[in-house]
Amino acid sequence: MPPTPSSPTAARRLLEEAARMGVDCLFTNLGSDHPAFIEAFAALDAEGAAMPRVIVCPHEMTALSAAHGHAMRSGRAQMVLVHVDVGTQNLGSSIHNAARGRVPAIVVAGLSPVTVGGGRAGARTEFIHYTQDTPRQHEIVGPYVKWSYELRAGEMVDQVLLRGMQLACTEPAGPVYLTGAREVWEEPAAAPAQALPDWAPARGAGLPQEAARDLAQALWGARRPLVITSYLGRQPEAAALLAELSSRMGLAVSEVNPQYVNCPGDHPNHVGYRRNALLDEADLVLMLDVDVPWIPGQAAPRPDARLFHIDCDPLKPGLGFWHFPAERRWQADSLAVLRQLLDLPVLTGGVGRAQREAWIADARGRLALPDLPAAPDGGINLQQLSEAVARLVGERTVVLFESPTATERVLHTLRMARPGSYYANGGSGLGWGINAAIGVKLADPQAEVITLVGDGSYVFGVPSSTYWVGETYGAPQLTVVFNNGGWNAPKASTLLVHPQGTARQRDRYWTTTTARARLADIAAAAGGAAAFRVSRASELDATLRQALETVRGGRSAVVDVVLPPISGQVLGPP
């Protein structure tokens, strides 16, 4: 029998507990395994009771990517509710991205009902309850979650959720996956409320004091010290402290595939975003919250260089083979370590800071990107587009970036300086950007969100879902599509392996998949976004300004910017 009003269901308890824990949004695509949740939504809404804001997403790529973006901006894990095995599979690369980006999220999936006799609320009522009864559903996401668990008794829902949140938010953070059959979500779940402080995430720490002193001494004694980082800035204060430490000691700072602003891009000691740069010159390399500091087949540190690694995740057990040498490696909270180093006294002797900064200034000049050649017939090249976007950036701007082969040029041009003003995907599952922008906007309604995506990233993001959600829930964004007529990354990869091969000689890469596509029109049809297309440099600034004014008025805008095509190959029949 259904529970009485005095005995809330497990589904309702989950929602109430999530709200008490500070979860702002529940992103969902509801299915036939969710009657208990739909009923709980309706009841809580009717009562005006606290629950996370329900954001219905036509596709699960939108749901988890939006939760990902929200967590990056707010620092709080969000919840995603998906439909049995098929909804879990639709999470696709978004679960990879959350794992690789070390972003906390609570993914809750239903399971097909177990009972068939009809005597319990939630028993099987439809044929799909047989076809969707997958024996090992949790294995779909097994490699990408910190913890997976099946709720087996409604009375345990509070404690299972709290343990999931505790694990998700303990560094290195990441997603967890909770499941429960339809009958369990319908069960009465009257249980005493848990004390939230008892379930706090485990906290990171700094270095042992002796280790901090040794590291400081090594940094002060180096002639050419180099810091390499990617995700230090997930704690915005750490980015400011790294800048302060760099100024005090004269440390060069390189950001490789940054997911955040890790050091202000306009800092005089910031040497750019080029992977492998200065490795053959630095006599000390400090790896600080980074996955791939260089590519071993392309570059290597000097044989006499001292190598140190500090990371919330220094051994990367979630990856397969991984190794970068370091004489000392610590699992530590980089923010705490930076505070320790700044609290230590300034050391004298060795090479002076002025000499280190002279090396940095010279390196910055050598690493500056040359201008790109003009595009033919008054067209737009990547440099012009990057510079035009830079002219849009203001105090409230938050940039989300997902155009892999344009990374160095765009970052070199934008040089985002304010911690919290830039986010990128920590994984390789494209389609993240336009959806993460929804979460960023929901977490910070005052932010002016500009999403920069390649044409592939835009298509993989399921824009027919994205812009409907943005319009429905008041999360407008300016999307700028870097449209070079196809997927440039496979071409670039082919040329790295076969630089003079037949593919190059014949211009045959089989990647011109967006040639002739009107990409912005998808957003217009799905969510009423303003659609723009621009192919001439003389019209670029005016088009982007008009689109941004549209977003400021509360409506998303997509600007399809036509860049020189990556290939002249025409796909399809001759």
Secondary structure, DSSP 8 states (H G I E B T S, - for coil): ----TTS-BHHHHHHHHHHHTT--EEEE---TT-HHHHHHHHHHHHHT----EEEE-SSHHHHHHHHHHHHHHHSS-EEEEE-HHHHHHHHTHHHHHHHHTT--EEEEEEE-----SS-STT---STHHHHT--TTGGGGSGGG-SEEEE---GGGHHHHHHHHHHHHHSSS--EEEEEEEHHHHTSB-------GGGG---------HHHHHHHHHHHHH-SSEEEEESSGGGSHHHHHHHHHHHHHHT-EEEESS-SS-SS-TT-TTEEES-TTTTTTT-SEEEEES-S-SS-TTT----TT-EEEEEESSSS-TTSSS-----SEEEE--HHHHHHHHHHS----SSS-HHHHHHHHHHHHHHH--------GGG---HHHHHHHHHTT--TTEEEEEE-GGGHHHHHHHH---STTSEEE-SSS-TT-HHHHHHHHHHH-TT-EEEEEEEHHHHHHT-HHHHHHHHHHTT---EEEEEE-SS-HHHHHHHHHH-TTSHHHHHT--S--TTTT--HHHHHHHHH--EEEEE--HHHHHHHHHHHHHHHHTT--EEEEEE---S-----S--
